[in-house]
């Protein structure tokens, strides 16, 4: 059902009930939420495969993560239990001072990771066959929820690390030379 709409000298057509579409909202987490990265793990390990999983947190831990007060550098993931479960070990999430003493969390407590059992089993078997470690790579926010990116890390030897540093420096030099040309 269309009806004529008189606009100045021309006639336009519009459907009944038609209206302007609302502007799409920008994702709130794009600009404000901090991303906590474990840059040391990329240096120490060759990361083969990654998986995004959730983290089971208490209230003050969420507030501290939103402030970017966490350290992943010494952390690792332990798999245990008959239905396999992951536990994030040795990751420090700082206390949230405005919460007061009686509501604080333990900064270094083990935290349960949330993923499907088949994904956990796949990662654990792959890590065991390679002789690798499951390491935390990054904490970030997706739709208001904290997510952790974990990866299977195979330890690098010293010469591998030196080769990576040399490649990175060569790439920087080439980029610098190309930018001077322009």
N, C-alpha and C positions, 0 to 999 in steps of 0.2 A: 504494500500500500504506500504509494508515493503521493506527495502533495506538492503543489507549487508554492514557492516562497518568493514573494516580491521583494527584490533587493534593488533599489534604485531603478534603472531602466531595463535591467535584465532579470530573467526568471531563472532561479536555480532550483534544483531538485534535491530533496533529502528524504531519507527514510524516516518513518515515524519512530521515535525512540532513539534516533541517532544522536550521538553527542560526541564531544571532543574526548579523545583518549587522554588519560592522565599521563603526566611525564613519568617515565620509569625512574624508580628510586635507585640511587647508587648504593651498592653494598656498603654497609656501615663499616665493615672490617677492613676495607681497602686501605684507608689512610691512617687510621688512628691506632689500630692494634699492632703491637710489636711482634716481630718474628724473631724467635730465639734460635740461633743456629749453632751447630757444633762444627766449627771450621776445622778443629783439630782432627776430627774423625776423617775428613776428606784427605787430610795430609797423611795420617797414619795408616789408613785402610784404602784398599781398592774396593769401591762399593759395586757389588754385582747387581743386586735387585733391591727395590724399595717397596714399602707398603705403608699406607696411611692407616692409623688406628687411633681410637679414642683413649683418653686417660681418665681414670676414676679419681676425682679430686674432692677435697673438702672446701668450704666457702672461702677461707682466708687464702688458700692456695690459688684459687681463681683470681682473687684480687691482686695478689702478688704477680701472677703471670701477666695480667693485663697491664701492670706497671713495668713489665720486662725484667723482673727481678728473679732470674733463674740461671742456672749454669748446667749445661749438658756435657761439659768437657770430660768429666771423669765417669760418666754414666755408661751403663750397659744393660742388656735385657737378659733376664733369666727365664727359661722355660721349665715349668714343673707341673706336676699333677697328672692324673690319669686322663681326664679330659684336659688336653694341654691348655695351660694358661701362661700368659706372659706377665712378668713383674719387672718394672723399671727400677733399677737399683742404682744407688749412689748418685742420684741427680738431686741437686740442691735447689729448692724453691725457698727464697728468703721469707722470713716472717713478715706479716703485714702489721706495722706498728699501730695504726689507728684502731685495731680490733681489741687491744688490751691483752693482758697477760693470760687471763683464764680462757680465752677463745683461740689462742694461737695453735697452729699445727706444728708438727715436728719437721724441721727443714729437710732432713735427709731420709725420711721414711721411705720404705718400698711402696711403689704405687702400681696398682693393677692396670694393665693395658687391655683395651676392649677391641677384639677382632674375632672373626669367625674361626671356629675350631679347625676347619680344613685349611685355612690360610696359615694359621699358626703351625699346624702339623707339616705343611709343605715347607715353610721357612726353616723349621727345626731340622727336618731331614736333610734339606739342602745345606744347611750350615754344618751339620755333622759330617756329611760326605766331603765337603770342601775343607774341613778343618778351620772353619771361619767363626766369627763372632757376630752376634746381632747387636748393632749399635744404634743409638738414637741420633738422628741427623738434624731434626728441626722441629720446633713447636710453633704452631701457627693457629689461627682462628678461622673456622668455617661456620657461618651462620650462628655465631655466638657460642660455639663449642670449641674447646681446645683439642687440637689434633696433633699427633706425634708422627713424624715420618721416621720409620726405622729402616735399616738396610742391612744386608748381609755383607760384612766387611772382611776381606782377606787381608791379613797384615802385609804391609809393604816392607821390603828390605831397604837398607840405607841407600843402595845405588838406585833403586826405583824412585825414592824420594828426590834424589839429586837430579835424575832425568826429568821428573815432573817440574822441578824448579827451573831447570834449564829451558824446557819447552815454554814455560810461562814467561820467562824473561825474553826469549826470542820473539814470542808473539807480541809482547809489549813493545819491543824495539821496532818490529815491523809496523805496528799500529802508529807508533810515534813518527816513523819515517813517512808513512802514508798521509798523516795529518799535516806534516810540514809541506808536502807537495801541493796541497789544496790551496 
